[in-house]
Structure formats: C-alpha cells, structure tokens
Amino acid sequence: MAIHVDVVNANNEKVDSLELPEAIFGVEVRNHLLHDVVRMQRANRRQGTADTKGRSEVAGGGKKPWRQKGTGRARAGTIRSPLWRHGGTIFGPHPRSYGFQVPKAVRRQALCGALTVKAQAGAVRLLESLSLEKASTKAMRGLLEALGARGKSLLVLPERDEVVEKSVRNLPDARVLTVRGLNVYDILKADTLILTPEGVQTLREVLAA
C-alpha cells in the first residue's frame, strides 16, 4: 500500500506531496529481525571492561590460617578461598568483547522494517529543506516545534551538515544522522523521523547499492 506524506516548509505549510518508496517504507515487518539487529547494536556498544580477581589474583592467602587439626574449626588452606569474605571471585567477569555481527542482508531488511514501522505510525515528516544559515539551537528548537515534533526527534540528512549538527547537539530530545549512518536502534527510539525529499532519494540509492 502506497504511503503519501506531505512535504512542508519551515512554517509547517504544505508545499508538495511525496510517495514514499514501498520497497523501503512498505515492507513486511519482521520483529525477530528488529530484535536481532537492536541486540547486536547494543552489544557492540558495550565496553566490556568489567573485571574481577580470582583466588590466584587476590592479595594475600599464602599462609595457612591455622593448623589442620586440633582447633575445632573447619580446615582452611588460604584466606583467599572464594568461600571467604574478601576471597577470590568464582566465574566473575573479565574484559572481553560482547560484539557480534548479523548478515548485511538481515541488517538491510531490519532497517526497512524499522522505517516501515514509523511510516505506518505516521511518524515520518518530510521537510522541504533542512538547512540553517548559522548554527542556532534556538532556531532548531523553533523548527521542531513548528513541525509539531513530539518526544524524541531524529533528523536524517543526505550528507553531513556541520551547521545542523551544531544546532541539534544541545537539544536533549533531538539527534541528527546522515542517511549512511541511519540504523535500526535510533529509528525505533525516535518518536518523529524527519527527512527531506533529497534524503529519501539518497536512502533509495544507498539501499539499492
């Protein structure tokens, strides 16, 4: 089913209408693919620096605490046994990479699925032009308010624009990405997805490659 979205200017006035490509914004949504890709992205962002010391790494424990027999206590050979307070940790974490990859075709299907979810929810807005004369957080906030953006907004640019990036970076509920940096996790987190007709065309070219 074709999805038509109004193209508006900075004052939220309709200037045109655009049919979103069905191959990108009208695919079958497979939740398990979205889950796999989001899990991959979150795993790849983990630092993996947690570390614990085992009984061979904890300081102390070289001397037998008390003799083997005759004290009435349970036998013990070291004060750094994992059973003891301040002893070593059994099977504790050590630095490692949690990252993994899923096939490129799966990532592409999941990306189109995430875009379809937003399109079907009416969360895709098309802006005639996403450019500012100079970096201004106030101007960007005003633009988002004029567009009626609610919650978290994701602005998608055809290519990097330093002025737009600087205008967005101090807004806690807004983020800017290029088409090539677009990803499933950030799309699903956003409440409003803001693109330009040029960005849609670039997205079509990138996903067709």
C-alpha angles and dihedrals in degrees: 000000000000117000118209120197127190117243109221136186128232090282092055091250117146113248101162145346128240132196110224113229108261092214088065107025100029107049130125108276112230108193095195090059091050089050094049094049095045090049089050093050093048092046092050090053093055115109095214093204099129110126136178133184123243125211091274092054102043116099118255130011099116095120126064104248095223139349119288099245140023102040099089090234127115112271116264132180102185139015090224097067111135086241091064131079109262089016127133123291120249115226092346123166122278129189111286142140116263092188126120137165136232123205118280091240090056092050090051093049091048091049092053089045092054091048089049091053091055094044093051090049091053091242096127116099124186117210119197092225131358103204138114131202092228138000109280128158090193092054092048092049089050091050092052091048091049090053090052092239110175128194118346117003127202116199114200118202127193087228139353117299113186093196093055092043092053091047092053103040095082094049108095095203099045134074134178127213135169120240090254091052094049112125140178097246096054092043093054092045092054122088093197127033114202120195139158127230087250089053091052090052091048089049090052091052094046095050092044092056 
